[in-house]
């Protein structure tokens, strides 16, 4: 991996740049130090104590090897709806009914399988590195990294609160105005999948905050713009159900809906702020949610919701 560094303090060391600018872990930096020509400045091997003295070119031998590859991840020619792609990341509009990655019950047909096939044309070893994840039946934006450096960088941005994720949710009942749900979530006792709200002092409690704004309602269903402030498993689904307004079609926290064979939840917008630069990705409302809205709110123009 080559990085062109055009500006910066002349007294910054390579180690400081790797740790604070690229957000590489101590272990990753140590691995680079052990590799032949692991760190080069302007084509010459250097130690991490070397001063960068921009402008310069930094070369890192950080490519994945066969030892990093998941031997059980089989590339599959599944079409992908790519929203954005560059050398470091790819943003995908994941369809419903597709798991993000293989699990005990889903070895194939996942986003990871599809991306492994797509990335095959790039050459080299593919390692699946999702920065954010979506439930199997939640559609919308997923950002994945193609390499260790990009994964470290975007994971740090996510942890620092630089990701603003917005969901479109169709819930049961009438919801007016806006609100903030500040209720901890923990794993429920009946099984390993289900979650529940709880008190802060309860065992396993994790802080969970969700903000929502009502966009439209007919009394039977409501369309919400939802922003999770934290990122707990099933957070939006659990929080809306705790208000008595479960996601339409959510069979785990609500009830089946003949019109929606999955939860009507869509990750519609993702905004990432990286220093002075902000990028915004958008995933159009999928057809099944559009059909649900057309039944209940026929005069509503989905394109004007947000």
Backbone torsions as a table, in degrees:
resi	resn	phi	psi	omega
1	UNK	NA	128.1	178.5
2	UNK	-108.7	134.7	-179.4
3	UNK	-126.9	122.7	176.8
4	UNK	-89.5	120.7	179.7
5	UNK	-110.7	106.8	-173.9
6	UNK	-91.6	-32.9	-178.2
7	UNK	-133.8	167.5	178.5
8	UNK	140.9	170.6	-179.3
9	UNK	-71.4	137.2	179.6
10	UNK	-70.1	-11.7	-176.9
11	UNK	-100.2	7.0	178.6
12	UNK	-80.2	130.1	179.0
13	UNK	-82.4	164.5	176.6
14	UNK	-60.2	-42.1	-179.3
15	UNK	-60.8	-43.7	179.2
16	UNK	-62.7	-39.6	179.6
17	UNK	-66.5	-45.2	-179.3
18	UNK	-63.0	-38.3	-175.1
19	UNK	-81.2	-44.4	-171.3
20	UNK	-99.4	-23.9	178.9
21	UNK	-96.7	-42.7	-179.7
22	UNK	-95.1	-11.6	177.8
23	UNK	62.6	32.9	176.9
24	UNK	-74.9	143.3	179.1
25	UNK	-73.8	164.4	177.4
26	UNK	-60.2	-40.5	179.2
27	UNK	-63.6	-39.1	-179.5
28	UNK	-68.5	-39.5	178.0
29	UNK	-65.3	-39.9	177.9
30	UNK	-63.2	-38.5	178.7
31	UNK	-64.1	-38.8	177.4
32	UNK	-63.9	-39.5	-179.3
33	UNK	-64.5	-30.5	-177.9
34	UNK	-81.5	-21.0	-177.3
35	UNK	-80.6	144.6	174.8
36	UNK	-63.2	127.2	-175.7
37	UNK	53.9	40.4	-179.0
38	UNK	-66.9	-36.3	179.3
39	UNK	-132.2	120.2	178.4
40	UNK	-127.5	141.1	174.4
41	UNK	-117.4	120.5	-176.9
42	UNK	52.5	39.9	175.1
43	UNK	86.8	-5.2	-177.5
44	UNK	-113.3	135.0	178.1
45	UNK	-60.4	137.7	179.7
46	UNK	-137.5	163.3	173.5
47	UNK	-90.2	170.4	-179.9
48	UNK	-71.0	-11.3	179.0
49	UNK	-85.7	-7.5	-178.8
50	UNK	-65.6	141.2	176.2
51	UNK	-79.9	139.9	-178.8
52	UNK	-69.3	-47.3	-178.8
53	UNK	49.1	66.3	179.5
54	UNK	-60.7	155.6	1.8
55	UNK	-77.9	144.9	179.9
56	UNK	-159.7	172.2	176.4
57	UNK	-119.3	127.5	179.2
58	UNK	-107.9	128.5	179.3
59	UNK	-117.0	126.2	-177.1
60	UNK	-118.9	127.6	177.5
61	UNK	-85.6	71.3	-170.5
62	UNK	-113.7	10.3	-178.1
63	UNK	-64.1	149.8	178.6
64	UNK	-71.3	145.8	175.4
65	UNK	-111.1	178.0	-179.1
66	UNK	-61.0	-28.3	-179.8
67	UNK	-69.1	-18.4	179.6
68	UNK	-88.6	-14.2	-173.5
69	UNK	-74.8	141.0	174.3
70	UNK	-85.0	109.8	-175.4
71	UNK	-67.7	-14.9	-177.7
72	UNK	-95.5	-2.7	179.1
73	UNK	-91.0	107.4	-175.9
74	UNK	-98.0	121.7	176.9
75	UNK	-60.8	135.5	178.9
76	UNK	-130.7	136.7	-178.1
77	UNK	-76.6	67.4	179.6
78	UNK	-99.2	127.4	-179.6
79	UNK	-58.7	141.9	177.9
80	UNK	-121.6	141.8	175.2
81	UNK	-97.6	93.4	-177.0
82	UNK	-82.4	128.1	177.6
83	UNK	-93.6	-35.9	-178.9
84	UNK	-159.6	147.5	177.0
85	UNK	-155.4	136.1	169.4
86	UNK	-140.1	-164.8	-176.2
87	UNK	-66.3	-27.7	-173.9
88	UNK	-101.3	-32.2	-174.7
89	UNK	-138.2	165.2	171.7
90	UNK	-141.4	138.2	176.9
91	UNK	-114.4	126.5	-173.3
92	UNK	-121.4	140.3	170.7
93	UNK	-89.8	94.8	-176.1
94	UNK	-72.3	130.7	177.2
95	UNK	-75.9	163.3	174.0
96	UNK	-68.7	165.3	178.3
97	UNK	67.9	16.5	177.8
98	UNK	-120.9	116.8	174.2
99	UNK	-64.6	151.9	179.2
100	UNK	-70.8	-41.7	-178.3
101	UNK	-144.2	161.3	-179.7
102	UNK	-61.5	149.1	176.4
103	UNK	-142.7	-172.9	-177.2
104	UNK	-58.3	-37.3	-177.7
105	UNK	-98.8	-6.6	-176.7
106	UNK	-136.7	89.6	-179.7
107	UNK	-84.7	-23.6	-178.2
108	UNK	-133.2	176.6	178.1
109	UNK	72.1	19.2	-177.0
110	UNK	-100.2	169.2	175.4
111	UNK	-60.7	-37.4	179.2
112	UNK	-62.5	-43.0	178.1
113	UNK	-61.8	-43.5	-178.9
114	UNK	-66.3	-42.5	-178.0
115	UNK	-70.9	-31.9	176.5
116	UNK	-61.6	-39.7	177.9
117	UNK	-68.6	-45.6	-179.6
118	UNK	-61.4	-41.0	-176.8
119	UNK	-75.2	-12.5	-179.9
120	UNK	-58.9	-31.6	-179.8
121	UNK	-68.6	-19.0	179.9
122	UNK	-78.9	-18.2	-177.7
123	UNK	81.1	169.8	179.4
124	UNK	79.8	-173.2	-179.4
125	UNK	-90.1	135.7	179.6
126	UNK	-102.7	129.8	173.4
127	UNK	-124.0	126.6	-177.7
128	UNK	-77.4	118.8	-177.5
129	UNK	-130.3	78.7	176.7
130	UNK	-74.8	132.7	177.8
131	UNK	-86.0	-39.1	171.2
132	UNK	-124.4	160.5	-177.9
133	UNK	-130.3	155.4	175.1
134	UNK	-126.9	149.4	173.7
135	UNK	-61.2	158.5	-178.2
136	UNK	-50.5	-45.9	-174.6
137	UNK	-99.6	12.5	170.4
138	UNK	-98.3	129.6	-179.4
139	UNK	-96.8	167.0	172.0
140	UNK	123.1	-157.3	-164.8
141	UNK	-81.3	128.2	173.6
142	UNK	-128.6	128.5	178.5
143	UNK	-104.1	127.0	179.0
144	UNK	-123.4	148.1	178.4
145	UNK	-102.0	145.8	179.9
146	UNK	-92.8	-16.1	-176.1
147	UNK	-145.3	171.5	-176.4
148	UNK	-63.9	-41.2	-177.1
149	UNK	-65.4	-47.0	179.0
150	UNK	-64.0	-38.5	178.5
151	UNK	-62.7	-44.0	179.5
152	UNK	-64.6	-42.4	-177.4
153	UNK	-64.1	-50.2	-175.5
154	UNK	-75.9	-28.8	173.9
155	UNK	-65.2	-38.8	177.4
156	UNK	-65.7	-39.7	178.2
157	UNK	-64.8	-40.7	178.0
158	UNK	-62.3	-46.2	-179.3
159	UNK	-64.1	-32.5	-178.4
160	UNK	-81.9	0.8	179.2
161	UNK	82.1	21.7	-178.4
162	UNK	-90.4	1.4	173.5
163	UNK	-99.3	124.8	172.1
164	UNK	-111.9	108.8	-176.9
165	UNK	-102.9	131.1	179.8
166	UNK	-122.9	132.8	-179.6
167	UNK	-117.5	148.4	168.5
168	UNK	-101.4	124.4	-177.9
169	UNK	-127.4	136.3	172.8
170	UNK	-107.9	118.3	-175.1
171	UNK	-117.0	161.5	177.5
172	UNK	-76.8	144.1	174.8
173	UNK	86.5	-177.9	-177.0
174	UNK	-98.7	122.7	176.2
175	UNK	-124.4	125.6	179.5
176	UNK	-115.7	154.2	173.5
177	UNK	68.2	-147.9	-177.4
178	UNK	-136.1	168.1	-179.2
179	UNK	-166.4	172.4	179.1
180	UNK	-132.8	124.7	179.6
181	UNK	-103.9	116.1	-179.8
182	UNK	-120.3	81.6	-177.3
183	UNK	-135.5	121.8	178.8
184	UNK	-58.5	155.1	179.8
185	UNK	-126.4	143.7	175.1
186	UNK	-141.6	168.0	175.8
187	UNK	-69.9	130.4	179.8
188	UNK	-72.5	156.3	-176.6
189	UNK	-70.8	-29.0	-176.1
190	UNK	-88.3	75.4	177.1
191	UNK	108.4	173.3	-175.3
192	UNK	-99.5	-9.1	-175.4
193	UNK	-95.1	-46.9	-172.3
194	UNK	-68.7	141.3	174.8
195	UNK	-116.1	166.1	179.5
196	UNK	-150.9	155.6	172.7
197	UNK	-77.3	156.9	-176.8
198	UNK	-156.5	-176.9	176.0
199	UNK	-87.8	153.4	-179.1
200	UNK	-57.2	-30.2	-176.6
201	UNK	-86.4	-5.1	-179.3
202	UNK	-71.2	151.3	177.8
203	UNK	-60.7	134.5	177.0
204	UNK	80.1	3.8	-177.4
205	UNK	-68.4	133.6	175.4
206	UNK	-126.0	136.6	-179.9
207	UNK	-56.6	136.0	178.7
208	UNK	-146.2	125.3	-178.0
209	UNK	-131.7	130.6	179.6
210	UNK	-133.2	134.2	174.4
211	UNK	-111.4	144.8	-178.7
212	UNK	-142.7	157.2	177.8
213	UNK	-141.9	128.3	-179.9
214	UNK	-76.3	132.6	-179.8
215	UNK	-104.0	-33.7	-179.2
216	UNK	-167.8	154.3	176.7
217	UNK	-156.7	150.2	172.0
218	UNK	-117.1	11.3	-178.8
219	UNK	94.5	-32.6	178.7
220	UNK	-91.2	-38.6	176.5
221	UNK	-133.9	159.7	176.6
222	UNK	-134.3	143.4	177.3
223	UNK	-102.6	125.1	-174.9
224	UNK	-121.7	147.9	166.1
225	UNK	-99.2	119.0	-172.2
226	UNK	-121.3	133.9	177.9
227	UNK	-123.6	112.1	174.8
228	UNK	-79.4	122.3	179.0
229	UNK	-79.1	-37.0	172.3
230	UNK	-107.4	176.5	-174.4
231	UNK	-129.9	58.7	179.7
232	UNK	-81.6	155.8	177.2
233	UNK	-59.3	129.4	178.3
234	UNK	60.2	23.3	-170.1
235	UNK	-55.8	-52.5	-177.3
236	UNK	-63.3	-42.2	-178.9
237	UNK	-62.9	-43.1	-179.9
238	UNK	-69.2	-43.9	-177.5
239	UNK	-65.5	-44.5	-179.6
240	UNK	-66.9	-37.4	177.0
241	UNK	-64.7	-33.3	-179.6
242	UNK	-67.6	-21.5	176.2
243	UNK	-87.0	-3.9	-175.4
244	UNK	86.3	15.0	179.6
245	UNK	-129.0	69.8	-178.9
246	UNK	-65.1	157.6	176.6
247	UNK	-62.6	134.7	177.7
248	UNK	-58.4	128.7	178.3
249	UNK	85.3	2.0	-179.3
250	UNK	-83.1	101.6	-175.4
251	UNK	-77.6	-15.0	179.9
252	UNK	-84.2	-37.9	-177.3
253	UNK	-116.9	-1.6	179.1
254	UNK	-137.9	-120.6	-178.4
255	UNK	-148.8	159.2	178.7
256	UNK	-63.1	152.0	176.6
257	UNK	-132.5	123.3	-175.9
258	UNK	-62.1	-22.9	-178.5
259	UNK	-90.0	-25.5	-178.2
260	UNK	-120.8	101.8	-178.6
261	UNK	-77.9	12.0	176.8
262	UNK	-155.7	169.2	178.9
263	UNK	-66.1	134.1	-178.4
264	UNK	-81.6	72.1	-177.0
265	UNK	-134.7	127.5	-173.4
266	UNK	-137.9	124.0	176.1
267	UNK	-77.6	94.9	-167.8
268	UNK	-89.1	-25.6	-174.5
269	UNK	-143.6	142.1	176.0
270	UNK	-139.1	121.4	178.9
271	UNK	-117.3	126.3	-177.6
272	UNK	-120.2	124.1	178.7
273	UNK	-107.4	122.0	-179.5
274	UNK	-126.6	92.1	-175.4
275	UNK	65.9	-128.8	-179.3
276	UNK	-79.6	-6.5	-174.5
277	UNK	-103.2	131.7	176.2
278	UNK	-125.7	129.2	177.0
279	UNK	-116.9	147.1	-175.1
280	UNK	-129.8	125.0	178.6
281	UNK	-113.9	148.6	-175.3
282	UNK	-139.1	139.3	178.1
283	UNK	-123.4	116.2	-177.9
284	UNK	-56.5	154.0	179.4
285	UNK	-63.3	128.0	-178.3
286	UNK	-69.9	162.3	-172.6
287	UNK	-63.8	-36.7	-177.1
288	UNK	-66.5	-37.1	176.8
289	UNK	-72.1	-37.6	175.8
290	UNK	-59.0	-41.9	179.6
291	UNK	-64.6	-39.0	177.3
292	UNK	-63.4	-43.9	179.3
293	UNK	-66.1	-37.6	-179.5
294	UNK	-64.2	-32.9	179.3
295	UNK	-70.2	-44.4	-174.9
296	UNK	-89.8	-34.3	-176.2
297	UNK	-131.6	71.6	-172.5
298	UNK	-62.7	-24.4	-178.7
299	UNK	-88.7	-4.4	-176.8
300	UNK	-78.0	134.0	173.5
301	UNK	-97.2	107.2	-177.1
302	UNK	-56.6	-30.1	-176.9
303	UNK	-68.0	-18.9	-178.4
304	UNK	-98.9	4.9	-174.5
305	UNK	-64.2	-45.3	-176.2
306	UNK	-101.1	NA	NA
